[in-house]
Amino acid sequence: MNQPDTTLQIYHRHFKIPIETYFNTVTDYLDPWDERAYQHAVHQLLEETNDRGIVGMVRQEKDDNYIYLDAAVRYPSMDGQVSR
């Protein structure tokens, strides 16, 4: 019996987060400007919306009021159907 092929679909998700909210989300990280902190923040945002994406690389930009996260989010795909 053949198993269906599983591949990953990758989407770029963009988030604009108030800087205070971001800092409250990454309190467990010594360096809030570390890739792992960005990934954690995106993971938390995905969980809030029941999004089952897998967080990959995250880039950030910031200003005085917001942090902007650009995240590669992967979704398993079976036979061309993305499962979110």
KEVOTOR-801949 format. One record per residue: x, y, z of N, C-alpha, C in turn. Coordinates in Angstrom, 2 decimals. Example, Ala and Ser with C-alpha at 12.3 -4.5 7.8 and 13.67 -1.06 7.14 Angstrom:
<pt><n_x>13.19</n_x><n_y>-5.69</n_y><n_z>7.80</n_z><ca_x>12.30</ca_x><ca_y>-4.50</ca_y><ca_z>7.80</ca_z><c_x>13.20</c_x><c_y>-3.30</c_y><c_z>7.80</c_z></pt>
<pt><n_x>12.85</n_x><n_y>-2.25</n_y><n_z>7.08</n_z><ca_x>13.67</ca_x><ca_y>-1.06</ca_y><ca_z>7.14</ca_z><c_x>12.90</c_x><c_y>0.03</c_y><c_z>7.87</c_z></pt>
***
This chain:
<pt><n_x>0.85</n_x><n_y>-1.18</n_y><n_z>0.00</n_z><ca_x>0.00</ca_x><ca_y>0.00</ca_y><ca_z>0.00</ca_z><c_x>0.89</c_x><c_y>1.24</c_y><c_z>0.00</c_z></pt>
<pt><n_x>0.66</n_x><n_y>2.14</n_y><n_z>-0.92</n_z><ca_x>1.47</ca_x><ca_y>3.35</ca_y><ca_z>-1.03</ca_z><c_x>0.97</c_x><c_y>4.43</c_y><c_z>-0.09</c_z></pt>
<pt><n_x>1.91</n_x><n_y>5.08</n_y><n_z>0.57</n_z><ca_x>1.59</ca_x><ca_y>6.22</ca_y><ca_z>1.43</ca_z><c_x>1.53</c_x><c_y>7.47</c_y><c_z>0.56</c_z></pt>
<pt><n_x>0.62</n_x><n_y>8.41</n_y><n_z>0.85</n_z><ca_x>0.60</ca_x><ca_y>9.65</ca_y><ca_z>0.08</ca_z><c_x>1.88</c_x><c_y>10.45</c_y><c_z>0.35</c_z></pt>
<pt><n_x>2.34</n_x><n_y>11.15</n_y><n_z>-0.68</n_z><ca_x>3.53</ca_x><ca_y>11.97</ca_y><ca_z>-0.52</ca_z><c_x>3.20</c_x><c_y>13.20</c_y><c_z>0.31</c_z></pt>
<pt><n_x>4.06</n_x><n_y>13.50</n_y><n_z>1.25</n_z><ca_x>3.90</ca_x><ca_y>14.71</ca_y><ca_z>2.06</ca_z><c_x>4.99</c_x><c_y>15.69</c_y><c_z>1.68</c_z></pt>
<pt><n_x>4.59</n_x><n_y>16.87</n_y><n_z>1.33</n_z><ca_x>5.53</ca_x><ca_y>17.94</ca_y><ca_z>1.04</ca_z><c_x>5.16</c_x><c_y>19.12</c_y><c_z>1.94</c_z></pt>
<pt><n_x>5.94</n_x><n_y>20.16</n_y><n_z>1.86</n_z><ca_x>5.65</ca_x><ca_y>21.36</ca_y><ca_z>2.64</ca_z><c_x>5.40</c_x><c_y>22.54</c_y><c_z>1.72</c_z></pt>
<pt><n_x>4.36</n_x><n_y>23.27</n_y><n_z>2.00</n_z><ca_x>4.09</ca_x><ca_y>24.54</ca_y><ca_z>1.34</ca_z><c_x>4.61</c_x><c_y>25.62</c_y><c_z>2.28</c_z></pt>
<pt><n_x>5.33</n_x><n_y>26.59</n_y><n_z>1.74</n_z><ca_x>5.90</ca_x><ca_y>27.65</ca_y><ca_z>2.56</ca_z><c_x>5.25</c_x><c_y>28.97</c_y><c_z>2.18</c_z></pt>
<pt><n_x>4.78</n_x><n_y>29.67</n_y><n_z>3.20</n_z><ca_x>4.16</ca_x><ca_y>30.98</ca_y><ca_z>3.01</ca_z><c_x>4.89</c_x><c_y>32.00</c_y><c_z>3.87</c_z></pt>
<pt><n_x>4.99</n_x><n_y>33.21</n_y><n_z>3.38</n_z><ca_x>5.53</ca_x><ca_y>34.30</ca_y><ca_z>4.19</ca_z><c_x>4.37</c_x><c_y>35.00</c_y><c_z>4.87</c_z></pt>
<pt><n_x>4.43</n_x><n_y>35.04</n_y><n_z>6.17</n_z><ca_x>3.40</ca_x><ca_y>35.72</ca_y><ca_z>6.95</ca_z><c_x>4.02</c_x><c_y>36.96</c_y><c_z>7.54</c_z></pt>
<pt><n_x>3.28</n_x><n_y>38.04</n_y><n_z>7.54</n_z><ca_x>3.77</ca_x><ca_y>39.33</ca_y><ca_z>8.03</ca_z><c_x>2.96</c_x><c_y>39.75</c_y><c_z>9.25</c_z></pt>
<pt><n_x>3.67</n_x><n_y>40.17</n_y><n_z>10.28</n_z><ca_x>3.02</ca_x><ca_y>40.56</ca_y><ca_z>11.52</ca_z><c_x>3.51</c_x><c_y>41.93</c_y><c_z>11.95</c_z></pt>
<pt><n_x>2.60</n_x><n_y>42.76</n_y><n_z>12.42</n_z><ca_x>2.91</ca_x><ca_y>44.07</ca_y><ca_z>12.99</ca_z><c_x>2.45</c_x><c_y>44.01</c_y><c_z>14.44</c_z></pt>
<pt><n_x>3.41</n_x><n_y>44.05</n_y><n_z>15.37</n_z><ca_x>3.11</ca_x><ca_y>43.84</ca_y><ca_z>16.78</ca_z><c_x>3.54</c_x><c_y>45.07</c_y><c_z>17.57</c_z></pt>
<pt><n_x>2.68</n_x><n_y>45.60</n_y><n_z>18.42</n_z><ca_x>3.12</ca_x><ca_y>46.69</ca_y><ca_z>19.30</ca_z><c_x>4.35</c_x><c_y>46.23</c_y><c_z>20.10</c_z></pt>
<pt><n_x>5.33</n_x><n_y>47.10</n_y><n_z>20.21</n_z><ca_x>6.61</ca_x><ca_y>46.72</ca_y><ca_z>20.82</ca_z><c_x>6.43</c_x><c_y>46.23</c_y><c_z>22.26</c_z></pt>
<pt><n_x>5.53</n_x><n_y>46.82</n_y><n_z>23.01</n_z><ca_x>5.30</ca_x><ca_y>46.38</ca_y><ca_z>24.39</ca_z><c_x>4.72</c_x><c_y>44.97</c_y><c_z>24.43</c_z></pt>
<pt><n_x>3.80</n_x><n_y>44.68</n_y><n_z>23.53</n_z><ca_x>3.24</ca_x><ca_y>43.33</ca_y><ca_z>23.44</ca_z><c_x>4.33</c_x><c_y>42.32</c_y><c_z>23.10</c_z></pt>
<pt><n_x>5.21</n_x><n_y>42.69</n_y><n_z>22.15</n_z><ca_x>6.31</ca_x><ca_y>41.80</ca_y><ca_z>21.79</ca_z><c_x>7.19</c_x><c_y>41.49</c_y><c_z>22.99</c_z></pt>
<pt><n_x>7.60</n_x><n_y>42.54</n_y><n_z>23.73</n_z><ca_x>8.45</ca_x><ca_y>42.33</ca_y><ca_z>24.90</ca_z><c_x>7.76</c_x><c_y>41.45</c_y><c_z>25.94</c_z></pt>
<pt><n_x>6.46</n_x><n_y>41.60</n_y><n_z>26.12</n_z><ca_x>5.72</ca_x><ca_y>40.76</ca_y><ca_z>27.07</ca_z><c_x>5.67</c_x><c_y>39.31</c_y><c_z>26.61</c_z></pt>
<pt><n_x>5.73</n_x><n_y>39.08</n_y><n_z>25.31</n_z><ca_x>5.67</ca_x><ca_y>37.72</ca_y><ca_z>24.76</ca_z><c_x>7.00</c_x><c_y>36.99</c_y><c_z>24.89</c_z></pt>
<pt><n_x>8.12</n_x><n_y>37.72</n_y><n_z>24.88</n_z><ca_x>9.44</ca_x><ca_y>37.07</ca_y><ca_z>24.85</ca_z><c_x>10.21</c_x><c_y>37.27</c_y><c_z>26.17</c_z></pt>
<pt><n_x>9.50</n_x><n_y>37.36</n_y><n_z>27.28</n_z><ca_x>10.15</ca_x><ca_y>37.60</ca_y><ca_z>28.57</ca_z><c_x>11.11</c_x><c_y>36.48</c_y><c_z>28.98</c_z></pt>
<pt><n_x>10.93</n_x><n_y>35.28</n_y><n_z>28.46</n_z><ca_x>11.80</ca_x><ca_y>34.15</ca_y><ca_z>28.82</ca_z><c_x>13.13</c_x><c_y>34.16</c_y><c_z>28.07</c_z></pt>
<pt><n_x>13.32</n_x><n_y>35.09</n_y><n_z>27.16</n_z><ca_x>14.53</ca_x><ca_y>35.14</ca_y><ca_z>26.35</ca_z><c_x>15.45</c_x><c_y>36.26</c_y><c_z>26.84</c_z></pt>
<pt><n_x>16.72</n_x><n_y>35.93</n_y><n_z>27.06</n_z><ca_x>17.69</ca_x><ca_y>36.93</ca_y><ca_z>27.51</ca_z><c_x>17.89</c_x><c_y>38.02</c_y><c_z>26.46</c_z></pt>
<pt><n_x>17.86</n_x><n_y>37.63</n_y><n_z>25.19</n_z><ca_x>18.03</ca_x><ca_y>38.58</ca_y><ca_z>24.10</ca_z><c_x>16.74</c_x><c_y>38.62</c_y><c_z>23.28</c_z></pt>
<pt><n_x>15.92</n_x><n_y>39.67</n_y><n_z>23.44</n_z><ca_x>14.66</ca_x><ca_y>39.73</ca_y><ca_z>22.70</ca_z><c_x>14.86</c_x><c_y>39.91</c_y><c_z>21.20</c_z></pt>
<pt><n_x>16.09</n_x><n_y>40.20</n_y><n_z>20.77</n_z><ca_x>16.37</ca_x><ca_y>40.39</ca_y><ca_z>19.35</ca_z><c_x>17.04</c_x><c_y>39.17</c_y><c_z>18.73</c_z></pt>
<pt><n_x>16.84</n_x><n_y>38.03</n_y><n_z>19.34</n_z><ca_x>17.38</ca_x><ca_y>36.76</ca_y><ca_z>18.86</ca_z><c_x>16.33</c_x><c_y>36.06</c_y><c_z>17.98</c_z></pt>
<pt><n_x>16.79</n_x><n_y>35.33</n_y><n_z>16.99</n_z><ca_x>15.91</ca_x><ca_y>34.59</ca_y><ca_z>16.08</ca_z><c_x>14.92</c_x><c_y>33.71</c_y><c_z>16.83</c_z></pt>
<pt><n_x>15.36</n_x><n_y>33.07</n_y><n_z>17.90</n_z><ca_x>14.47</ca_x><ca_y>32.18</ca_y><ca_z>18.65</ca_z><c_x>13.33</c_x><c_y>32.97</c_y><c_z>19.31</c_z></pt>
<pt><n_x>13.61</n_x><n_y>34.18</n_y><n_z>19.75</n_z><ca_x>12.57</ca_x><ca_y>35.03</ca_y><ca_z>20.32</ca_z><c_x>11.54</c_x><c_y>35.40</c_y><c_z>19.25</c_z></pt>
<pt><n_x>12.02</n_x><n_y>35.74</n_y><n_z>18.06</n_z><ca_x>11.10</ca_x><ca_y>36.06</ca_y><ca_z>16.96</ca_z><c_x>10.21</c_x><c_y>34.85</c_y><c_z>16.65</c_z></pt>
<pt><n_x>10.83</n_x><n_y>33.67</n_y><n_z>16.57</n_z><ca_x>10.08</ca_x><ca_y>32.46</ca_y><ca_z>16.26</ca_z><c_x>9.04</c_x><c_y>32.18</c_y><c_z>17.33</c_z></pt>
<pt><n_x>9.41</n_x><n_y>32.39</n_y><n_z>18.59</n_z><ca_x>8.47</ca_x><ca_y>32.19</ca_y><ca_z>19.68</ca_z><c_x>7.26</c_x><c_y>33.13</c_y><c_z>19.55</c_z></pt>
<pt><n_x>7.53</n_x><n_y>34.39</n_y><n_z>19.27</n_z><ca_x>6.44</ca_x><ca_y>35.37</ca_y><ca_z>19.13</ca_z><c_x>5.50</c_x><c_y>34.97</c_y><c_z>17.99</c_z></pt>
<pt><n_x>6.05</n_x><n_y>34.55</n_y><n_z>16.86</n_z><ca_x>5.21</ca_x><ca_y>34.14</ca_y><ca_z>15.74</ca_z><c_x>4.43</c_x><c_y>32.88</c_y><c_z>16.10</c_z></pt>
<pt><n_x>5.09</n_x><n_y>31.93</n_y><n_z>16.76</n_z><ca_x>4.41</ca_x><ca_y>30.71</ca_y><ca_z>17.18</ca_z><c_x>3.21</c_x><c_y>31.03</c_y><c_z>18.07</c_z></pt>
<pt><n_x>3.38</n_x><n_y>31.97</n_y><n_z>19.00</n_z><ca_x>2.29</ca_x><ca_y>32.36</ca_y><ca_z>19.88</ca_z><c_x>1.14</c_x><c_y>32.98</c_y><c_z>19.09</c_z></pt>
<pt><n_x>1.47</n_x><n_y>33.81</n_y><n_z>18.11</n_z><ca_x>0.43</ca_x><ca_y>34.42</ca_y><ca_z>17.28</ca_z><c_x>-0.32</c_x><c_y>33.37</c_y><c_z>16.47</c_z></pt>
<pt><n_x>0.39</n_x><n_y>32.39</n_y><n_z>15.94</n_z><ca_x>-0.26</ca_x><ca_y>31.32</ca_y><ca_z>15.19</ca_z><c_x>-1.18</c_x><c_y>30.49</c_y><c_z>16.10</c_z></pt>
<pt><n_x>-0.71</n_x><n_y>30.20</n_y><n_z>17.30</n_z><ca_x>-1.53</ca_x><ca_y>29.42</ca_y><ca_z>18.24</ca_z><c_x>-2.83</c_x><c_y>30.14</c_y><c_z>18.57</c_z></pt>
<pt><n_x>-2.78</n_x><n_y>31.46</n_y><n_z>18.72</n_z><ca_x>-3.98</ca_x><ca_y>32.23</ca_y><ca_z>19.05</ca_z><c_x>-5.08</c_x><c_y>32.09</c_y><c_z>18.00</c_z></pt>
<pt><n_x>-4.68</n_x><n_y>31.81</n_y><n_z>16.77</n_z><ca_x>-5.67</ca_x><ca_y>31.67</ca_y><ca_z>15.68</ca_z><c_x>-5.83</c_x><c_y>30.22</c_y><c_z>15.24</c_z></pt>
<pt><n_x>-5.33</n_x><n_y>29.28</n_y><n_z>16.04</n_z><ca_x>-5.41</ca_x><ca_y>27.85</ca_y><ca_z>15.72</ca_z><c_x>-4.78</c_x><c_y>27.53</c_y><c_z>14.38</c_z></pt>
<pt><n_x>-3.77</n_x><n_y>28.27</n_y><n_z>14.02</n_z><ca_x>-3.02</ca_x><ca_y>28.04</ca_y><ca_z>12.78</ca_z><c_x>-1.95</c_x><c_y>27.00</c_y><c_z>13.09</c_z></pt>
<pt><n_x>-1.93</n_x><n_y>25.91</n_y><n_z>12.35</n_z><ca_x>-1.00</ca_x><ca_y>24.81</ca_y><ca_z>12.63</ca_z><c_x>0.31</c_x><c_y>24.90</c_y><c_z>11.85</c_z></pt>
<pt><n_x>0.64</n_x><n_y>26.08</n_y><n_z>11.40</n_z><ca_x>1.88</ca_x><ca_y>26.25</ca_y><ca_z>10.66</ca_z><c_x>3.11</c_x><c_y>26.02</c_y><c_z>11.51</c_z></pt>
<pt><n_x>4.19</n_x><n_y>25.64</n_y><n_z>10.86</n_z><ca_x>5.48</ca_x><ca_y>25.40</ca_y><ca_z>11.51</ca_z><c_x>6.37</c_x><c_y>26.59</c_y><c_z>11.19</c_z></pt>
<pt><n_x>6.81</n_x><n_y>27.29</n_y><n_z>12.22</n_z><ca_x>7.59</ca_x><ca_y>28.52</ca_y><ca_z>12.04</ca_z><c_x>9.01</c_x><c_y>28.19</c_y><c_z>11.64</c_z></pt>
<pt><n_x>9.47</n_x><n_y>28.85</n_y><n_z>10.59</n_z><ca_x>10.86</ca_x><ca_y>28.72</ca_y><ca_z>10.14</ca_z><c_x>11.61</c_x><c_y>30.01</c_y><c_z>10.42</c_z></pt>
<pt><n_x>12.37</n_x><n_y>30.46</n_y><n_z>9.45</n_z><ca_x>13.15</ca_x><ca_y>31.68</ca_y><ca_z>9.62</ca_z><c_x>12.24</c_x><c_y>32.90</c_y><c_z>9.76</c_z></pt>
<pt><n_x>12.69</n_x><n_y>33.83</n_y><n_z>10.60</n_z><ca_x>11.93</ca_x><ca_y>35.07</ca_y><ca_z>10.83</ca_z><c_x>12.88</c_x><c_y>36.25</c_y><c_z>10.72</c_z></pt>
<pt><n_x>12.48</n_x><n_y>37.25</n_y><n_z>9.96</n_z><ca_x>13.23</ca_x><ca_y>38.50</ca_y><ca_z>9.88</ca_z><c_x>12.43</c_x><c_y>39.57</c_y><c_z>10.59</c_z></pt>
<pt><n_x>13.14</n_x><n_y>40.57</n_y><n_z>11.12</n_z><ca_x>12.43</ca_x><ca_y>41.63</ca_y><ca_z>11.82</ca_z><c_x>12.92</c_x><c_y>43.00</c_y><c_z>11.40</c_z></pt>
<pt><n_x>12.03</n_x><n_y>43.93</n_y><n_z>11.51</n_z><ca_x>12.34</ca_x><ca_y>45.35</ca_y><ca_z>11.45</ca_z><c_x>11.56</c_x><c_y>45.96</c_y><c_z>12.59</c_z></pt>
<pt><n_x>12.00</n_x><n_y>47.12</n_y><n_z>13.06</n_z><ca_x>11.27</ca_x><ca_y>47.75</ca_y><ca_z>14.15</ca_z><c_x>11.37</c_x><c_y>49.26</c_y><c_z>14.04</c_z></pt>
<pt><n_x>10.43</n_x><n_y>49.91</n_y><n_z>14.70</n_z><ca_x>10.50</ca_x><ca_y>51.35</ca_y><ca_z>14.87</ca_z><c_x>10.21</c_x><c_y>51.61</c_y><c_z>16.35</c_z></pt>
<pt><n_x>9.91</n_x><n_y>52.83</n_y><n_z>16.70</n_z><ca_x>9.70</ca_x><ca_y>53.15</ca_y><ca_z>18.12</ca_z><c_x>8.46</c_x><c_y>52.49</c_y><c_z>18.70</c_z></pt>
<pt><n_x>7.48</n_x><n_y>52.16</n_y><n_z>17.87</n_z><ca_x>6.20</ca_x><ca_y>51.65</ca_y><ca_z>18.37</ca_z><c_x>5.89</c_x><c_y>50.20</c_y><c_z>18.04</c_z></pt>
<pt><n_x>6.48</n_x><n_y>49.68</n_y><n_z>16.96</n_z><ca_x>6.12</ca_x><ca_y>48.34</ca_y><ca_z>16.49</ca_z><c_x>7.35</c_x><c_y>47.53</c_y><c_z>16.10</c_z></pt>
<pt><n_x>7.16</n_x><n_y>46.21</n_y><n_z>16.16</n_z><ca_x>8.11</ca_x><ca_y>45.29</ca_y><ca_z>15.55</ca_z><c_x>7.37</c_x><c_y>44.62</c_y><c_z>14.41</c_z></pt>
<pt><n_x>8.05</n_x><n_y>44.49</n_y><n_z>13.27</n_z><ca_x>7.47</ca_x><ca_y>43.89</ca_y><ca_z>12.08</ca_z><c_x>8.21</c_x><c_y>42.58</c_y><c_z>11.84</c_z></pt>
<pt><n_x>7.48</n_x><n_y>41.48</n_y><n_z>11.86</n_z><ca_x>8.09</ca_x><ca_y>40.17</ca_y><ca_z>11.68</ca_z><c_x>7.63</c_x><c_y>39.58</c_y><c_z>10.35</c_z></pt>
<pt><n_x>8.58</n_x><n_y>39.11</n_y><n_z>9.58</n_z><ca_x>8.34</ca_x><ca_y>38.43</ca_y><ca_z>8.30</ca_z><c_x>8.77</c_x><c_y>36.98</c_y><c_z>8.53</c_z></pt>
<pt><n_x>7.79</n_x><n_y>36.08</n_y><n_z>8.61</n_z><ca_x>8.07</ca_x><ca_y>34.69</ca_y><ca_z>8.98</ca_z><c_x>7.78</c_x><c_y>33.74</c_y><c_z>7.83</c_z></pt>
<pt><n_x>8.69</n_x><n_y>32.80</n_y><n_z>7.62</n_z><ca_x>8.43</ca_x><ca_y>31.68</ca_y><ca_z>6.72</ca_z><c_x>7.68</c_x><c_y>30.64</c_y><c_z>7.55</c_z></pt>
<pt><n_x>6.45</n_x><n_y>30.35</n_y><n_z>7.14</n_z><ca_x>5.62</ca_x><ca_y>29.39</ca_y><ca_z>7.87</ca_z><c_x>5.33</c_x><c_y>28.23</c_y><c_z>6.94</c_z></pt>
<pt><n_x>5.64</n_x><n_y>27.03</n_y><n_z>7.41</n_z><ca_x>5.50</ca_x><ca_y>25.82</ca_y><ca_z>6.59</ca_z><c_x>4.23</c_x><c_y>25.07</c_y><c_z>6.98</c_z></pt>
<pt><n_x>3.59</n_x><n_y>24.53</n_y><n_z>5.95</n_z><ca_x>2.38</ca_x><ca_y>23.74</ca_y><ca_z>6.16</ca_z><c_x>2.54</c_x><c_y>22.42</c_y><c_z>5.43</c_z></pt>
<pt><n_x>2.28</n_x><n_y>21.28</n_y><n_z>6.13</n_z><ca_x>2.33</ca_x><ca_y>19.99</ca_y><ca_z>5.46</ca_z><c_x>1.28</c_x><c_y>19.93</c_y><c_z>4.36</c_z></pt>
<pt><n_x>1.64</n_x><n_y>19.32</n_y><n_z>3.26</n_z><ca_x>0.75</ca_x><ca_y>19.20</ca_y><ca_z>2.12</ca_z><c_x>0.74</c_x><c_y>17.75</c_y><c_z>1.67</c_z></pt>
<pt><n_x>-0.44</n_x><n_y>17.19</n_y><n_z>1.53</n_z><ca_x>-0.56</ca_x><ca_y>15.81</ca_y><ca_z>1.03</ca_z><c_x>-1.27</c_x><c_y>15.86</c_y><c_z>-0.30</c_z></pt>
<pt><n_x>-0.62</n_x><n_y>15.36</n_y><n_z>-1.31</n_z><ca_x>-1.19</ca_x><ca_y>15.32</ca_y><ca_z>-2.66</ca_z><c_x>-1.74</c_x><c_y>16.68</c_y><c_z>-3.10</c_z></pt>
<pt><n_x>-0.98</n_x><n_y>17.73</n_y><n_z>-2.80</n_z><ca_x>-1.36</ca_x><ca_y>19.05</ca_y><ca_z>-3.25</ca_z><c_x>-2.33</c_x><c_y>19.80</c_y><c_z>-2.37</c_z></pt>
<pt><n_x>-2.83</n_x><n_y>19.17</n_y><n_z>-1.30</n_z><ca_x>-3.77</ca_x><ca_y>19.83</ca_y><ca_z>-0.40</ca_z><c_x>-3.03</c_x><c_y>20.32</c_y><c_z>0.85</c_z></pt>
<pt><n_x>-3.09</n_x><n_y>21.61</n_y><n_z>1.09</n_z><ca_x>-2.42</ca_x><ca_y>22.18</ca_y><ca_z>2.26</ca_z><c_x>-3.32</c_x><c_y>21.97</c_y><c_z>3.46</c_z></pt>
<pt><n_x>-2.78</n_x><n_y>21.41</n_y><n_z>4.55</n_z><ca_x>-3.56</ca_x><ca_y>21.27</ca_y><ca_z>5.78</ca_z><c_x>-3.15</c_x><c_y>22.34</c_y><c_z>6.76</c_z></pt>
<pt><n_x>-4.08</n_x><n_y>23.18</n_y><n_z>7.06</n_z><ca_x>-3.84</ca_x><ca_y>24.28</ca_y><ca_z>8.01</ca_z><c_x>-4.57</c_x><c_y>23.98</c_y><c_z>9.25</c_z></pt>
***
